[in-house]
Amino acid sequence: MKLFRQLLLLMLVASAIPTALVAWTSIRDTRELLVRDAQELAQERVKQLALKIRTLLDEPTRAAVGLGRLPGFFELPRARQQTHLASLLTQRRELTAVTLFDAHGERIPGLQAFALRDIPPSELAEHESRARALLPTSEVRYSEVSWSASRHEPVITVAFPMGDPIQGFGAAEISLRELAEVLAREKVGSSGFAYVVDARGRLVAKNAAALQSDRSGVDLSQRPAVAHFVRTLRDSPQAETFHVGAFGEGPNRIVGAYAVLPQPGWAAVSEQPIELAYSQVKSMERRSLLVLATAVLVALGLAAAFSRNVTRPLRTLTAGALELARGKLGHQVDVKQKNELGELSKTFNYMSAQLSAYDQETRRLYEGLEQGYLDTIVALANAIDSKDAYTRGHSQRVGEVAVEIGREMGLTERELKWLKYGGILHDVGKIGIVESILCKQSRLTEDEMLVMRGHPEIGDQMVAPISFLEPVRAAIRSHHERWDGTGYPDRLKGKEIPLIARIVNCADTFDACTSTRPYQKAMPLDQAMEVMERLRGAQLDPEVLDALRRVVEKKGVRIEGQRKPVKLAS
């Protein structure tokens, strides 16, 4: 309690809580103002963008409409009329085609001008089709935006009346390449973007950072800001000329703004991730948190200065606890203070000493239990080997060779222990084989061999109830499986065979080659290894066989003529 009261008093003196209240109040009072500023900035951005777009459209439109206001144009000679058309295209590079129609909406032959290299006949026909859809008209009208595949740019057709009273109509195709260039130069923060959509929410043009498609006409009506524009324009065409607000949900929320161009019914739209649009809010919050963190650090510094005599013993006790966690039972700490921490350190040292005593006793009991398990296993193996003088010691030798192979393959000590148990117990199922077959000195008949091949399953069933032998069951059941899948009892193949069984199989075969049996004499080591090599990839796992060869080469063991267990251990 002394430590708690000291630290609490120091934090209150350092005014951490009042500072936090001031920061929270500041954020609450200024957040709304900063959000409004960010929205006004977005609104001003789209209004300026809309003004630029309006200028880009108005200039070529005025030039084209000016042709219709020439007095007596239709009474001029055809050559003069064509000269006016060609001059119009020359003066305004944005105009790529001009077509004149009579009062009935029929194209006037010879009064069509276009940039021959820029417009293929198919696109010229589309231009005429868009123009006819706008006629007749008593005012300037714009078509929907189309995409020029040959020029890779969006285009729009404007139709206008000619003469007063109306004597005919004119239609001009306007390239929107410069609109795309203006948008490409438009910056909306570090990760926002701007684009233009028509009255149905389809893309007209965009800047380099926006969206996924490069073509006009893509439907963007599902984007929140565009959906708001389309809905507003449909319900109240004159309701507003601009709008700004937060759109979307969750991590995809944006600050979106749009400004409407009544003619031709487009909207200039900008979008920016909400966290970037409101960066001033975030900056203010970070500054407030920095002030709060500074106050906390000051409080902690004061607490450290006044409680140094408390923290040092705590660090010592913490280090001692870590030593206990790492297994260094009996570790003692040296804390000489006369307060509660001193009493705690004495209790810690007593606990550590008691844990060390309990640990030593537990280790002795565990080692005795494990030795009892091993003695039982060896007794079972000896019971099997005692039935046949030729195989006496076979199980023990297989276990030891299997351990050496496993060590060469980099297995853990725990896995090596299960290898040893598996090698010793691999033939435990032979207890269930009648002695007339088990001890027969001549080659077994097919029926006898079938009975003998049942010993892996018998052994597996015998050890199944013994929980601590669960990891070695695979060695007992599968040590006669073959790498090529022709073994028994489950006809496993390749690495379907558990590794412990593949290693025991190799060790078992090695011992069979290097020990005397009723049907063969013990082979010299080099001859035994030749036999093993012939079984590579058929019965034996090549990787395990390579490990056995390295063991033999390292140990240099002489096997020929031995009747005692082969000792390969270092």
C-alpha positions as CSV (number, residue, x, y, z in Angstrom):
1,M,0.0,0.0,0.0
2,K,2.9,2.4,0.6
3,L,4.0,2.0,-3.0
4,F,0.5,2.5,-4.3
5,R,0.0,5.7,-2.2
6,Q,3.3,7.2,-3.3
7,L,2.8,6.6,-7.0
8,L,-0.8,7.9,-6.9
9,L,0.2,11.1,-5.1
10,L,3.0,11.7,-7.6
11,M,0.7,11.3,-10.6
12,L,-1.9,13.7,-9.1
13,V,0.9,16.3,-8.3
14,A,2.1,16.1,-11.9
15,S,-1.5,16.9,-13.0
16,A,-1.9,14.1,-15.5
17,I,-5.6,14.0,-15.0
18,P,-6.3,17.7,-15.4
19,T,-4.1,17.7,-18.5
20,A,-6.1,14.9,-20.0
21,L,-9.4,16.8,-19.3
22,V,-8.0,19.9,-21.0
23,A,-6.9,17.9,-24.1
24,W,-10.3,16.2,-24.3
25,T,-12.1,19.6,-24.0
26,S,-9.9,21.1,-26.7
27,I,-10.6,18.3,-29.1
28,R,-14.3,18.5,-28.6
29,D,-14.5,22.2,-29.0
30,T,-12.3,22.5,-32.1
31,R,-13.1,19.3,-34.0
32,E,-16.3,20.7,-35.6
33,L,-14.5,23.8,-36.7
34,L,-11.7,21.9,-38.3
35,V,-14.1,19.5,-40.1
36,R,-16.0,22.5,-41.5
37,D,-12.8,24.0,-42.8
38,A,-11.8,20.7,-44.5
39,Q,-15.2,20.5,-46.2
40,E,-15.1,24.1,-47.3
41,L,-11.7,23.3,-48.9
42,A,-13.1,20.3,-50.7
43,Q,-16.1,22.5,-51.9
44,E,-13.8,25.2,-53.1
45,R,-11.7,22.7,-55.0
46,V,-14.6,21.3,-57.0
47,K,-16.0,24.8,-57.7
48,Q,-12.6,25.8,-59.2
49,L,-12.4,22.6,-61.2
50,A,-16.0,23.1,-62.5
51,L,-15.0,26.6,-63.6
52,K,-12.0,25.3,-65.5
53,I,-14.2,22.7,-67.2
54,R,-16.9,25.2,-68.1
55,T,-14.2,27.4,-69.7
56,L,-12.8,24.4,-71.7
57,L,-16.3,23.7,-73.1
58,D,-17.5,27.3,-73.5
59,E,-14.6,28.4,-75.8
60,P,-15.0,25.8,-78.5
61,T,-18.8,26.0,-78.2
62,R,-18.8,29.7,-78.7
63,A,-16.6,29.4,-81.7
64,A,-19.0,26.8,-83.2
65,V,-22.1,28.7,-82.4
66,G,-20.5,31.9,-83.9
67,L,-20.7,30.1,-87.3
68,G,-24.5,29.9,-86.9
69,R,-24.7,33.6,-86.3
70,L,-23.0,34.7,-89.5
71,P,-25.5,36.8,-91.4
72,G,-26.6,35.2,-94.7
73,F,-24.4,32.1,-94.3
74,F,-26.7,29.8,-96.3
75,E,-26.8,32.4,-99.2
76,L,-23.0,32.4,-99.5
77,P,-21.3,30.4,-102.3
78,R,-20.5,26.8,-101.4
79,A,-16.8,27.5,-101.6
80,R,-17.1,30.4,-99.1
81,Q,-19.1,28.1,-96.8
82,Q,-16.5,25.4,-96.9
83,T,-13.8,28.0,-96.2
84,H,-15.6,29.1,-93.1
85,L,-15.9,25.5,-91.9
86,A,-12.2,24.8,-92.5
87,S,-11.2,28.1,-90.8
88,L,-13.3,27.1,-87.7
89,L,-11.4,23.7,-87.4
90,T,-8.1,25.5,-87.9
91,Q,-8.8,28.1,-85.2
92,R,-10.0,25.7,-82.6
93,R,-8.0,22.5,-82.4
94,E,-10.5,21.1,-79.9
95,L,-13.1,21.0,-82.8
96,T,-12.4,17.8,-84.8
97,A,-15.5,17.8,-87.0
98,V,-18.3,20.2,-88.1
99,T,-21.4,19.1,-90.0
100,L,-24.3,21.3,-91.2
101,F,-27.9,20.2,-91.6
102,D,-30.9,21.9,-93.3
103,A,-34.0,23.0,-91.6
104,H,-35.4,19.4,-91.9
105,G,-32.4,17.9,-90.2
106,E,-30.8,16.4,-93.3
107,R,-27.1,16.7,-93.8
108,I,-26.2,19.3,-96.5
109,P,-23.8,17.7,-99.0
110,G,-20.4,19.3,-99.1
111,L,-20.8,21.1,-95.8
112,Q,-18.9,18.9,-93.6
113,A,-15.3,19.4,-92.5
114,F,-13.1,17.2,-90.4
115,A,-9.5,16.4,-89.7
116,L,-9.1,13.5,-92.2
117,R,-6.1,12.0,-90.4
118,D,-7.8,12.0,-87.0
119,I,-11.3,10.7,-87.7
120,P,-12.1,7.4,-89.4
121,P,-15.3,7.1,-91.4
122,S,-17.0,5.0,-88.7
123,E,-16.4,7.6,-86.0
124,L,-17.6,10.4,-88.4
125,A,-20.8,8.4,-88.9
126,E,-21.2,8.2,-85.1
127,H,-20.7,11.9,-84.9
128,E,-23.6,12.5,-87.4
129,S,-25.8,10.0,-85.5
130,R,-25.2,11.9,-82.2
131,A,-26.0,15.2,-84.0
132,R,-29.2,14.0,-85.5
133,A,-30.3,12.8,-82.0
134,L,-30.1,16.4,-80.8
135,L,-32.1,17.9,-83.7
136,P,-34.2,20.0,-84.1
137,T,-33.2,22.4,-81.4
138,S,-33.6,26.1,-80.7
139,E,-30.7,26.3,-78.3
140,V,-27.3,24.8,-77.7
141,R,-27.5,21.1,-76.8
142,Y,-24.8,18.6,-75.9
143,S,-24.8,14.9,-76.6
144,E,-23.6,12.2,-74.2
145,V,-19.9,11.6,-74.0
146,S,-18.4,9.0,-76.4
147,W,-15.1,7.3,-76.5
148,S,-12.9,7.6,-79.7
149,A,-11.2,4.3,-80.0
150,S,-8.8,5.6,-82.8
151,R,-7.7,8.6,-80.8
152,H,-8.0,7.1,-77.3
153,E,-9.9,10.1,-75.9
154,P,-13.4,11.2,-74.9
155,V,-15.5,13.3,-77.3
156,I,-18.8,15.2,-77.2
157,T,-21.0,16.6,-79.9
158,V,-22.7,20.0,-79.6
159,A,-25.7,21.0,-81.8
160,F,-26.9,24.6,-82.3
161,P,-29.4,26.5,-84.5
162,M,-28.2,28.6,-87.5
163,G,-29.8,31.8,-88.7
164,D,-32.6,34.0,-87.3
165,P,-35.1,32.8,-88.1
166,I,-33.7,29.2,-88.0
167,Q,-32.6,28.1,-91.5
168,G,-30.6,25.0,-90.5
169,F,-28.5,23.5,-87.8
170,G,-24.8,22.9,-87.1
171,A,-23.1,20.2,-85.1
172,A,-19.5,20.2,-83.9
173,E,-17.5,17.4,-82.3
174,I,-15.4,18.6,-79.4
175,S,-12.3,16.6,-78.2
176,L,-12.1,16.3,-74.4
177,R,-8.4,15.5,-74.4
178,E,-7.6,18.8,-72.7
179,L,-10.2,18.1,-70.1
180,A,-8.3,14.9,-69.2
181,E,-5.1,16.9,-69.1
182,V,-6.6,19.4,-66.7
183,L,-7.8,16.6,-64.4
184,A,-4.4,14.9,-64.6
185,R,-2.9,18.1,-63.1
186,E,-5.5,18.3,-60.4
187,K,-4.2,17.3,-57.0
188,V,-6.5,16.2,-54.2
189,G,-4.2,15.8,-51.2
190,S,-1.7,12.9,-51.3
191,S,-4.2,10.1,-52.1
192,G,-7.4,11.7,-53.3
193,F,-8.6,12.1,-56.9
194,A,-10.9,14.1,-59.1
195,Y,-13.1,13.1,-62.0
196,V,-16.1,14.2,-64.1
197,V,-19.4,12.3,-64.6
198,D,-22.4,12.9,-66.7
199,A,-26.0,13.2,-65.5
200,R,-26.4,9.4,-65.4
201,G,-23.2,8.9,-63.3
202,R,-21.0,7.7,-66.1
203,L,-17.4,8.6,-66.3
204,V,-16.4,11.5,-68.6
205,A,-12.8,12.0,-67.7
206,K,-10.5,11.5,-64.7
207,N,-7.1,12.3,-63.3
208,A,-4.2,9.9,-63.3
209,A,-4.8,8.6,-59.8
210,A,-8.5,7.9,-60.1
211,L,-10.5,4.8,-60.4
212,Q,-9.6,1.6,-62.4
213,S,-10.8,2.2,-65.9
214,D,-9.1,4.5,-68.4
215,R,-12.2,4.8,-70.6
216,S,-15.2,7.2,-70.6
217,G,-18.6,5.7,-70.2
218,V,-17.9,3.5,-67.1
219,D,-20.8,3.5,-64.8
220,L,-19.9,5.2,-61.5
221,S,-23.4,5.7,-60.2
222,Q,-22.8,3.4,-57.3
223,R,-20.0,5.5,-55.8
224,P,-21.5,7.4,-52.8
225,A,-20.8,10.9,-54.0
226,V,-21.9,10.2,-57.6
227,A,-25.1,8.5,-56.4
228,H,-26.0,11.6,-54.3
229,F,-25.4,13.8,-57.4
230,V,-27.6,11.6,-59.7
231,R,-30.4,11.3,-57.1
232,T,-30.4,15.0,-56.5
233,L,-30.3,15.9,-60.2
234,R,-33.2,13.5,-60.9
235,D,-35.4,14.7,-58.0
236,S,-34.7,18.4,-58.0
237,P,-32.7,19.5,-61.1
238,Q,-32.3,23.1,-59.7
239,A,-31.9,22.2,-56.0
240,E,-28.2,22.8,-55.7
241,T,-25.1,23.4,-57.8
242,F,-22.6,21.9,-55.3
243,H,-22.5,19.5,-52.3
244,V,-19.9,18.3,-49.8
245,G,-20.1,15.7,-47.1
246,A,-18.8,12.4,-45.7
247,F,-19.8,9.3,-47.7
248,G,-19.4,5.6,-47.3
249,E,-19.0,3.4,-44.2
250,G,-16.2,1.9,-42.1
251,P,-12.6,2.1,-43.3
252,N,-13.7,3.2,-46.8
253,R,-15.3,6.4,-45.7
254,I,-14.4,9.5,-47.8
255,V,-15.0,13.2,-47.9
256,G,-16.6,13.8,-51.3
257,A,-17.6,17.0,-53.0
258,Y,-19.2,17.8,-56.4
259,A,-20.0,20.9,-58.4
260,V,-22.7,20.7,-61.1
261,L,-22.3,22.1,-64.6
262,P,-25.9,22.7,-65.6
263,Q,-25.0,22.6,-69.3
264,P,-24.1,19.9,-70.3
265,G,-25.4,18.4,-67.0
266,W,-22.0,17.1,-65.7
267,A,-20.6,17.2,-62.2
268,A,-16.9,17.7,-61.2
269,V,-16.3,15.3,-58.3
270,S,-13.4,15.0,-55.8
271,E,-12.9,12.2,-53.3
272,Q,-10.4,11.9,-50.5
273,P,-10.0,9.4,-47.6
274,I,-11.7,10.9,-44.6
275,E,-8.6,10.5,-42.4
276,L,-6.5,12.5,-44.9
277,A,-9.2,15.1,-45.5
278,Y,-9.5,15.6,-41.8
279,S,-5.7,15.6,-41.2
280,Q,-5.9,18.9,-39.3
281,V,-8.2,17.1,-36.8
282,K,-5.8,14.3,-36.5
283,S,-2.9,16.7,-36.1
284,M,-4.7,18.5,-33.3
285,E,-5.5,15.2,-31.6
286,R,-1.9,14.1,-31.9
287,R,-0.7,17.4,-30.4
288,S,-3.1,17.0,-27.5
289,L,-2.0,13.4,-26.9
290,L,1.7,14.6,-27.1
291,V,1.0,17.1,-24.3
292,L,-0.7,14.5,-22.3
293,A,2.1,12.0,-22.9
294,T,4.6,14.6,-21.8
295,A,2.7,15.2,-18.6
296,V,2.6,11.5,-17.9
297,L,6.3,11.2,-18.6
298,V,7.0,14.0,-16.1
299,A,4.9,12.3,-13.6
300,L,6.7,9.0,-14.1
301,G,10.0,10.8,-13.8
302,L,9.0,12.2,-10.5
303,A,7.7,8.9,-9.4
304,A,11.0,7.2,-10.4
305,A,13.0,9.9,-8.5
306,F,11.0,9.4,-5.3
307,S,10.6,5.6,-5.5
308,R,14.1,4.5,-6.6
309,N,14.5,2.6,-3.3
310,V,11.3,0.7,-4.3
311,T,11.9,0.0,-8.0
312,R,15.4,-1.5,-7.5
313,P,14.2,-4.3,-5.2
314,L,11.3,-4.9,-7.6
315,R,13.7,-5.3,-10.5
316,T,15.8,-7.7,-8.5
317,L,12.8,-9.8,-7.6
318,T,11.6,-9.8,-11.3
319,A,15.0,-11.0,-12.4
320,G,14.9,-13.7,-9.8
321,A,11.4,-14.8,-11.0
322,L,12.7,-15.0,-14.6
323,E,15.5,-17.2,-13.4
324,L,13.0,-19.5,-11.8
325,A,10.9,-19.5,-15.0
326,R,14.1,-20.6,-16.9
327,G,14.4,-23.6,-14.6
328,K,17.1,-22.3,-12.2
329,L,15.3,-23.5,-9.1
330,G,17.0,-22.5,-5.9
331,H,18.0,-19.1,-7.2
332,Q,18.4,-16.5,-4.3
333,V,17.9,-12.8,-4.5
334,D,19.7,-10.2,-2.3
335,V,17.4,-7.5,-1.0
336,K,18.5,-5.9,2.2
337,Q,15.6,-3.4,2.8
338,K,13.7,-3.6,6.1
339,N,10.2,-2.9,4.6
340,E,7.6,-5.1,3.0
341,L,9.9,-5.7,0.0
342,G,12.5,-7.1,2.2
343,E,9.9,-9.5,3.7
344,L,8.8,-10.4,0.2
345,S,12.4,-11.2,-0.9
346,K,12.8,-13.6,2.2
347,T,9.6,-15.3,1.2
348,F,10.9,-15.6,-2.4
349,N,14.2,-17.2,-1.3
350,Y,12.4,-19.7,0.9
351,M,10.0,-20.6,-1.9
352,S,12.9,-21.0,-4.4
353,A,14.8,-23.3,-2.0
354,Q,11.6,-25.4,-1.5
355,L,11.0,-25.6,-5.2
356,S,14.6,-26.8,-5.8
357,A,14.1,-29.6,-3.2
358,Y,10.8,-30.7,-4.7
359,D,12.3,-30.6,-8.2
360,Q,15.2,-32.9,-7.2
361,E,12.8,-35.4,-5.6
362,T,10.6,-35.3,-8.7
363,R,13.5,-35.9,-11.0
364,R,14.6,-38.9,-8.9
365,L,11.0,-40.3,-9.1
366,Y,10.7,-39.6,-12.8
367,E,14.1,-41.2,-13.6
368,G,13.1,-44.3,-11.5
369,L,9.7,-44.5,-13.3
370,E,11.4,-44.2,-16.7
371,Q,14.0,-46.8,-15.9
372,G,11.1,-49.1,-14.8
373,Y,9.4,-48.5,-18.1
374,L,12.6,-49.3,-19.9
375,D,13.3,-52.4,-17.9
376,T,9.7,-53.6,-18.7
377,I,10.3,-53.0,-22.4
378,V,13.6,-54.8,-22.4
379,A,12.0,-57.7,-20.5
380,L,9.3,-58.0,-23.1
381,A,11.9,-58.0,-25.9
382,N,14.0,-60.6,-24.1
383,A,10.9,-62.7,-23.7
384,I,10.6,-62.8,-27.5
385,D,14.3,-63.2,-28.2
386,S,14.6,-66.1,-25.7
387,K,12.4,-68.3,-27.9
388,D,15.1,-68.4,-30.5
389,A,18.8,-68.5,-29.7
390,Y,19.7,-67.1,-33.1
391,T,17.8,-63.8,-32.4
392,R,18.9,-63.3,-28.8
393,G,19.7,-59.6,-28.4
394,H,18.2,-58.7,-31.8
395,S,15.7,-56.3,-30.4
396,Q,18.2,-54.5,-28.2
397,R,20.6,-54.1,-31.2
398,V,17.8,-52.8,-33.5
399,G,17.0,-50.2,-30.9
400,E,20.6,-49.0,-30.5
401,V,21.2,-48.9,-34.3
402,A,17.9,-47.0,-34.8
403,V,19.0,-44.4,-32.3
404,E,22.3,-43.9,-34.1
405,I,20.5,-43.5,-37.4
406,G,18.0,-41.0,-35.8
407,R,20.9,-39.0,-34.3
408,E,22.6,-38.8,-37.7
409,M,19.3,-37.5,-39.1
410,G,19.1,-34.7,-36.5
411,L,16.2,-36.0,-34.4
412,T,15.5,-34.6,-30.9
413,E,16.4,-36.4,-27.7
414,R,12.8,-37.1,-27.1
415,E,12.4,-38.6,-30.6
416,L,15.6,-40.7,-30.1
417,K,14.0,-42.1,-26.9
418,W,10.9,-43.2,-28.8
419,L,13.2,-44.7,-31.5
420,K,15.0,-46.8,-28.9
421,Y,11.7,-48.0,-27.4
422,G,10.3,-48.7,-30.9
423,G,13.4,-50.7,-31.9
424,I,13.3,-52.8,-28.8
425,L,9.5,-53.5,-29.1
426,H,9.2,-53.8,-32.8
427,D,8.8,-57.6,-32.7
428,V,6.7,-57.7,-29.5
429,G,3.8,-59.1,-31.5
430,K,5.7,-62.3,-32.0
431,I,4.6,-63.3,-28.5
432,G,1.3,-64.1,-30.1
433,I,2.8,-66.4,-32.8
434,V,2.9,-70.2,-32.0
435,E,6.4,-71.5,-31.3
436,S,6.2,-74.1,-34.0
437,I,6.2,-71.3,-36.5
438,L,8.3,-68.8,-34.6
439,C,11.1,-71.2,-33.9
440,K,11.1,-73.1,-37.1
441,Q,14.6,-73.7,-38.4
442,S,13.7,-74.0,-42.0
443,R,12.0,-71.7,-44.5
444,L,8.4,-71.0,-43.7
445,T,5.5,-72.1,-45.9
446,E,3.1,-69.6,-47.5
447,D,0.5,-70.3,-44.8
448,E,3.1,-70.0,-42.0
449,M,4.4,-66.8,-43.5
450,L,0.9,-65.4,-43.5
451,V,0.6,-66.2,-39.8
452,M,4.0,-64.7,-39.1
453,R,3.0,-61.5,-41.0
454,G,0.3,-60.9,-38.4
455,H,2.8,-60.1,-35.7
456,P,2.9,-56.3,-36.4
457,E,-0.9,-56.0,-35.8
458,I,-0.7,-58.2,-32.8
459,G,2.0,-56.0,-31.3
460,D,0.1,-52.8,-32.1
461,Q,-3.0,-54.2,-30.3
462,M,-0.8,-55.2,-27.3
463,V,0.6,-51.7,-26.7
464,A,-2.5,-49.8,-27.6
465,P,-3.8,-49.6,-24.0
466,I,-0.4,-48.3,-22.8
467,S,-0.7,-44.5,-23.2
468,F,3.0,-43.7,-22.7
469,L,3.9,-46.0,-25.6
470,E,1.5,-44.3,-28.1
471,P,4.5,-42.6,-30.0
472,V,6.1,-46.0,-30.7
473,R,3.0,-47.8,-32.0
474,A,3.9,-46.8,-35.6
475,A,7.3,-48.5,-35.3
476,I,5.6,-51.7,-34.1
477,R,2.8,-51.8,-36.7
478,S,4.7,-50.4,-39.8
479,H,8.3,-51.7,-39.5
480,H,7.6,-54.2,-42.3
481,E,6.1,-51.6,-44.7
482,R,8.2,-51.1,-47.8
483,W,9.2,-47.9,-49.6
484,D,7.7,-49.2,-52.8
485,G,4.3,-49.9,-51.2
486,T,4.5,-53.7,-51.3
487,G,5.0,-54.2,-47.5
488,Y,2.5,-55.2,-44.8
489,P,0.1,-54.9,-43.0
490,D,-1.2,-51.6,-44.5
491,R,0.8,-51.4,-47.8
492,L,1.9,-47.9,-47.1
493,K,4.2,-46.3,-49.6
494,G,7.1,-43.8,-49.4
495,K,6.6,-41.1,-46.8
496,E,3.2,-42.4,-45.9
497,I,5.2,-44.7,-43.7
498,P,6.0,-43.0,-40.4
499,L,9.7,-42.0,-40.1
500,I,10.1,-44.0,-36.9
501,A,9.0,-47.1,-38.8
502,R,11.3,-46.4,-41.7
503,I,14.3,-46.1,-39.4
504,V,13.4,-49.2,-37.4
505,N,12.9,-51.1,-40.7
506,C,16.5,-50.1,-41.8
507,A,18.0,-51.0,-38.5
508,D,16.1,-54.3,-38.4
509,T,17.4,-55.2,-41.9
510,F,20.9,-54.2,-41.0
511,D,20.9,-56.5,-38.0
512,A,19.4,-59.3,-40.0
513,C,22.3,-59.0,-42.4
514,T,25.1,-58.8,-39.8
515,S,23.9,-61.6,-37.4
516,T,23.7,-65.3,-37.9
517,R,20.3,-66.8,-38.7
518,P,19.1,-70.4,-39.3
519,Y,19.0,-69.6,-43.0
520,Q,22.2,-67.5,-43.3
521,K,25.5,-66.7,-41.7
522,A,26.4,-63.2,-40.5
523,M,27.7,-61.1,-43.5
524,P,30.8,-59.0,-43.5
525,L,30.1,-55.3,-43.1
526,D,30.9,-54.4,-46.7
527,Q,28.7,-57.3,-48.0
528,A,25.9,-56.3,-45.7
529,M,26.0,-52.7,-47.0
530,E,25.9,-54.0,-50.6
531,V,22.7,-56.0,-49.7
532,M,21.2,-52.8,-48.1
533,E,22.0,-50.8,-51.2
534,R,20.1,-53.3,-53.4
535,L,17.1,-52.6,-51.2
536,R,17.3,-48.8,-51.7
537,G,14.1,-47.4,-53.0
538,A,12.4,-50.8,-52.9
539,Q,12.3,-51.7,-49.2
540,L,14.3,-48.9,-47.6
541,D,14.0,-45.2,-47.6
542,P,17.1,-43.8,-49.4
543,E,17.4,-40.9,-46.9
544,V,17.5,-43.3,-44.0
545,L,19.9,-45.7,-45.7
546,D,22.2,-42.7,-46.4
547,A,22.1,-41.9,-42.7
548,L,23.0,-45.6,-41.8
549,R,26.0,-45.5,-44.2
550,R,27.3,-42.3,-42.5
551,V,26.9,-44.0,-39.1
552,V,28.9,-47.0,-40.3
553,E,31.6,-44.8,-41.9
554,K,31.9,-42.7,-38.7
555,K,31.9,-45.6,-36.2
556,G,34.0,-48.1,-38.2
557,V,32.2,-51.0,-36.4
558,R,33.3,-54.6,-37.2
559,I,30.1,-56.7,-37.3
560,E,31.3,-60.1,-38.7
561,G,31.2,-62.9,-36.2
562,Q,29.6,-60.9,-33.4
563,R,26.9,-62.5,-31.3
564,K,26.6,-59.8,-28.7
565,P,24.6,-56.6,-29.2
566,V,26.2,-54.2,-31.7
567,K,27.3,-51.1,-29.8
568,L,27.3,-48.1,-32.2
569,A,27.0,-45.4,-29.6
570,S,29.9,-43.0,-29.0
